[in-house]
Amino acid sequence: MKGRSPLVSQDLVPEYGLMAGAEFVLECDNLRKTFDGRVAVDGVSFAVAPGEVYGLLGPNGAGKTTTIKMVCGLLQADEGVITIQGHRVGESVEHKGLVGYVPQDIALYPDLTARENLRFLGRLYGLRSRLLTERIDEALELIELRERGDERVDTFSGGMRRRLNIAAGLLHHPVLLVLDEPTVGVDPQSRHAILEHVHGFSEQGMAVVYTTHYMEEAERVCNRVGIIDHGRVIAEGTRRELVARLGQHDRIELEASGDLEHLAKACRDLPGVEEADTAEGKLHLIALEGRKVLPAIVEAAEHNDVSLSSIDVIEPDLEAVFLRLTGTALRE
């Protein structure tokens, strides 16, 4: 990403993606939305800071897409307030130039070339002449499709179309990028490229809202996540914060030779170790922060004449947190 033109508008965002004095790019306060008497979104609140990738995770039908559409101004909230860069969504159209929305469905014309698609969409954002050409070149360079810019989209692979879909949301240099399932149906190489780009956007100061059905993606790119279920945000924080809040601990497995029972007893007295047991020639421990207690465990092994051959720290992941909170897998 280094050396390329900034994707965040420097006119709107003099530093770190925010106007002077602003703390968050996006703020959602107590959003509610019903459809034919059915509550789809019920009091959702969250905020996204500049340079932050905020993951909105939830089972199908949890309210993610409805929330996203309200943020982008595609749906009007029944109750609640959404502000982007201090502009209240729904009061004017000014906020629309601050948002780049990349929907799950490919929003491109297959019988047009990549450049023709971007030119058409750029003109909808009010871009003209030389500036529009520069933005198109910049976007195609970013997604590594500049050499294919004059080819029709219907000749592109699924991964190339996904990348071009993202480029279309970046033409106007938004301060907030909303990505709804941006890697669905793409090959591993394209998925890796897309995730690298998302990381680059945040490094440049852009705020990103990211939904995905792939928990490993959320682990990789999201600074914080909000878990939404039945229209409500039921938990929010970093992976480590969510794990700690739910009482999930690290597991440590040690392969060793010597008196493991004696070592297990010594480890139970160590600060931060909750459990220590032996089974099948291994020592199994439960600790609040496994990597922090490793030095003390190694020292205890030396004092008890136990020779360690391998140590494996298994940290609880978002999948475990998600299953415990919602009772379902993310893709269900």
C-alpha positions in Angstrom: 0.0 0.0 0.0 2.9 2.4 0.5 3.7 4.9 -2.1 0.1 4.9 -3.6 -2.3 7.8 -3.6 -4.3 8.2 -0.4 -7.8 6.7 -0.5 -9.1 8.9 2.2 -10.0 12.4 1.1 -7.5 14.8 2.6 -10.0 17.7 2.1 -12.5 16.1 4.4 -9.9 14.3 6.6 -6.9 16.4 7.4 -5.5 13.8 9.8 -6.2 10.2 10.7 -9.5 10.2 8.9 -11.3 12.7 11.1 -12.2 16.4 11.1 -10.5 18.3 14.0 -12.1 17.5 17.3 -14.0 14.5 16.1 -13.5 11.1 17.9 -15.4 8.7 15.7 -16.1 8.6 12.0 -19.4 6.6 12.5 -21.7 6.7 15.5 -24.9 4.7 15.7 -27.2 5.3 18.7 -30.1 3.1 19.6 -31.2 2.1 16.1 -34.5 0.4 15.7 -36.2 -0.9 12.5 -39.3 -3.0 12.1 -40.9 -4.7 9.0 -44.6 -5.5 9.1 -44.5 -5.7 12.9 -41.3 -7.8 13.0 -38.4 -6.2 14.8 -35.3 -6.5 12.7 -33.0 -4.1 14.6 -33.7 -3.4 18.3 -31.6 -0.7 19.9 -28.3 -1.2 18.1 -25.5 1.2 19.2 -21.8 1.2 18.2 -19.1 3.6 17.0 -16.2 3.2 14.6 -13.0 5.2 15.0 -10.6 6.4 12.2 -8.2 3.6 11.2 -10.4 1.0 12.8 -11.9 -2.1 11.2 -15.1 -2.9 13.0 -16.6 -6.4 12.4 -20.3 -6.8 12.6 -20.9 -10.5 13.1 -24.1 -12.5 13.6 -26.2 -15.4 12.3 -28.3 -15.0 9.2 -31.3 -12.8 10.0 -29.7 -11.2 13.0 -30.0 -7.7 11.7 -26.6 -7.1 10.1 -27.7 -6.1 6.6 -30.6 -3.9 7.9 -28.1 -2.1 10.1 -25.7 -1.6 7.3 -28.4 -0.3 4.9 -29.4 2.2 7.6 -25.8 3.4 8.0 -25.5 3.9 4.2 -28.9 5.7 4.0 -30.5 3.0 2.0 -33.1 2.4 4.7 -34.5 4.9 7.2 -34.3 4.0 10.9 -37.6 4.0 12.8 -35.8 5.3 15.8 -32.2 6.3 16.7 -29.5 8.5 15.3 -26.6 7.8 12.8 -23.9 10.4 12.3 -21.0 10.2 9.9 -18.3 12.9 10.3 -20.8 14.9 12.3 -23.4 14.7 9.5 -26.7 13.1 10.6 -27.8 10.4 8.2 -31.3 11.2 6.8 -31.2 15.0 7.3 -29.3 15.7 4.1 -27.4 14.0 1.3 -24.0 15.2 2.5 -23.2 12.0 4.4 -23.4 10.0 1.2 -20.2 11.4 -0.2 -18.5 10.2 2.9 -19.5 6.5 2.6 -18.2 3.8 0.3 -20.6 0.9 0.2 -19.5 -2.4 -1.2 -22.6 -4.8 -1.3 -22.4 -8.5 -1.1 -23.9 -8.8 -4.6 -21.7 -7.6 -7.5 -22.9 -4.1 -8.4 -21.2 -4.0 -11.9 -22.4 -4.1 -15.5 -21.0 -7.3 -17.0 -21.1 -6.0 -20.6 -19.0 -2.9 -19.8 -15.2 -2.9 -19.3 -13.7 -2.3 -15.8 -12.9 1.4 -16.8 -16.4 2.0 -18.2 -17.9 0.7 -15.0 -15.8 2.9 -12.8 -16.3 5.9 -15.1 -20.1 5.5 -14.9 -20.1 5.1 -11.1 -17.5 7.9 -10.6 -19.8 10.4 -12.5 -22.6 9.5 -10.1 -20.4 10.7 -7.3 -19.8 14.0 -9.2 -16.3 13.2 -10.4 -15.4 14.6 -13.8 -12.7 14.8 -16.5 -9.1 14.5 -15.3 -9.9 13.9 -11.6 -12.1 11.0 -12.6 -9.5 9.5 -14.8 -6.9 9.8 -12.0 -9.2 8.1 -9.6 -10.0 5.3 -12.0 -6.2 4.7 -12.6 -5.6 4.8 -8.8 -8.4 2.3 -8.1 -7.4 -0.2 -10.8 -3.7 0.1 -9.6 -4.8 -0.6 -6.1 -6.7 -3.8 -6.9 -4.0 -4.9 -9.4 -6.3 -4.8 -12.4 -4.8 -1.8 -14.3 -3.7 -4.1 -17.2 -7.2 -5.5 -17.5 -9.0 -2.2 -17.3 -10.2 -2.2 -20.9 -11.6 -5.8 -20.7 -15.3 -6.6 -20.2 -16.3 -7.6 -16.7 -18.0 -10.7 -17.9 -14.6 -12.1 -18.8 -13.3 -11.6 -15.2 -13.0 -14.3 -12.6 -15.1 -14.1 -9.4 -12.2 -12.8 -7.5 -11.4 -10.1 -10.0 -15.1 -9.0 -9.9 -15.0 -8.8 -6.1 -11.9 -6.6 -6.2 -13.4 -4.3 -8.9 -16.6 -4.1 -6.7 -14.4 -2.8 -3.9 -12.7 -0.4 -6.2 -16.1 1.1 -7.2 -16.7 2.0 -3.5 -13.3 3.8 -3.2 -13.5 6.2 -6.2 -14.8 9.1 -4.2 -12.3 8.7 -1.4 -14.8 7.9 1.4 -13.9 8.2 5.1 -16.1 5.2 5.9 -16.0 2.0 3.9 -18.8 -0.5 4.4 -17.9 -4.0 3.2 -20.7 -6.6 3.2 -19.3 -10.1 2.8 -16.6 -8.9 0.4 -14.9 -12.3 -0.1 -17.9 -14.6 -0.7 -17.2 -17.1 -3.5 -13.6 -16.1 -4.2 -10.5 -18.2 -4.4 -8.0 -18.2 -1.6 -5.5 -16.0 -3.5 -8.1 -13.3 -4.1 -9.4 -13.5 -0.5 -5.8 -12.9 0.7 -5.5 -9.9 -1.6 -8.8 -8.4 -0.4 -7.9 -8.8 3.3 -4.5 -7.2 2.7 -6.3 -4.3 1.0 -8.7 -3.9 4.0 -5.7 -3.8 6.3 -4.1 -1.1 4.1 -7.3 1.0 4.2 -7.3 1.1 8.0 -3.6 2.0 8.0 -4.4 5.0 5.9 -7.0 6.2 8.5 -10.1 4.9 6.9 -12.9 3.6 9.1 -14.2 0.2 7.9 -17.4 -1.7 8.8 -16.9 -5.3 7.8 -19.4 -8.2 7.8 -18.3 -11.7 7.1 -19.4 -15.4 7.4 -15.8 -16.4 7.8 -14.6 -16.2 11.5 -10.9 -16.4 10.5 -11.4 -13.2 8.5 -12.8 -11.4 11.5 -9.9 -12.6 13.6 -7.4 -11.4 11.0 -8.7 -7.9 10.0 -11.0 -6.6 12.7 -9.7 -4.5 15.6 -13.1 -4.9 17.4 -16.2 -6.8 16.7 -19.9 -6.4 17.6 -21.8 -9.6 17.8 -25.5 -9.0 16.9 -28.3 -11.5 17.4 -32.0 -11.1 17.2 -31.5 -7.4 16.3 -29.4 -6.5 19.3 -25.7 -6.1 19.9 -25.1 -8.7 22.6 -21.3 -8.3 23.0 -18.6 -6.0 21.7 -14.9 -5.6 22.1 -11.5 -7.0 20.9 -11.1 -10.8 20.7 -9.2 -10.8 24.0 -11.8 -8.6 25.7 -14.7 -10.9 24.6 -12.8 -14.0 25.6 -12.0 -12.5 29.0 -15.6 -11.3 29.5 -17.0 -14.8 29.0 -14.4 -16.4 31.2 -12.7 -18.3 28.4 -9.1 -19.2 29.2 -6.1 -20.4 27.3 -5.2 -24.0 27.2 -1.5 -25.1 27.5 -0.4 -28.5 26.5 3.1 -29.7 27.4 4.9 -32.9 26.2 7.6 -33.8 28.7 9.5 -36.6 30.4 9.8 -36.9 34.1 7.5 -36.7 37.1 4.5 -34.9 35.4 2.3 -35.3 38.5 4.8 -33.5 40.6 5.1 -30.7 38.0 1.3 -30.5 37.8 1.1 -30.0 41.5 3.7 -27.2 41.3 2.0 -25.5 38.4 -1.3 -25.3 40.3 0.4 -23.0 42.8 1.5 -20.6 40.0 -0.3 -17.2 39.7 -2.6 -17.3 36.6 -2.9 -21.1 36.4 -6.5 -22.3 37.0 -6.1 -26.0 36.4 -3.2 -28.5 35.9 -3.7 -32.2 35.1 -1.9 -35.0 33.4 -3.3 -37.3 30.7 -1.7 -39.6 28.1 1.8 -38.5 28.9 1.0 -34.8 28.6 0.5 -32.0 31.1 -2.7 -30.0 30.4 -3.1 -26.5 32.0 -5.8 -23.8 31.9 -4.5 -20.3 32.4 -6.0 -16.8 32.1 -3.1 -15.6 29.9 -1.1 -18.6 28.8 1.8 -16.9 27.2 2.5 -14.8 30.3 2.7 -17.8 32.6 5.0 -19.8 30.3 8.3 -18.6 31.9 7.1 -19.7 35.3 6.0 -23.1 34.0 9.4 -23.6 32.3 11.1 -22.7 35.6 8.9 -25.1 37.5 9.8 -27.8 35.1 13.5 -27.2 35.6 13.2 -27.3 39.4 11.3 -30.6 39.2 13.7 -32.3 36.8 11.1 -32.5 34.0 12.4 -32.2 30.5 10.0 -30.3 28.2 9.9 -31.4 24.5 7.0 -29.2 23.3 4.7 -26.5 24.5 1.5 -25.5 22.7 -0.6 -22.5 23.8 -4.2 -22.7 22.4 -6.0 -19.4 22.8 -9.8 -19.3 22.6 -11.0 -17.7 19.4 -14.0 -15.7 18.2 -15.7 -18.9 17.1 -15.8 -20.2 20.7 -17.2 -16.8 21.9 -19.7 -16.7 19.1 -21.0 -20.2 19.7 -21.4 -19.5 23.4 -23.2 -16.2 22.9 -25.6 -17.2 20.1 -25.8 -21.0 20.3 -25.1 -21.3 16.6 -22.2 -21.3 14.2 -21.6 -18.1 12.2 -22.7 -19.6 8.9 -26.0 -21.0 10.2 
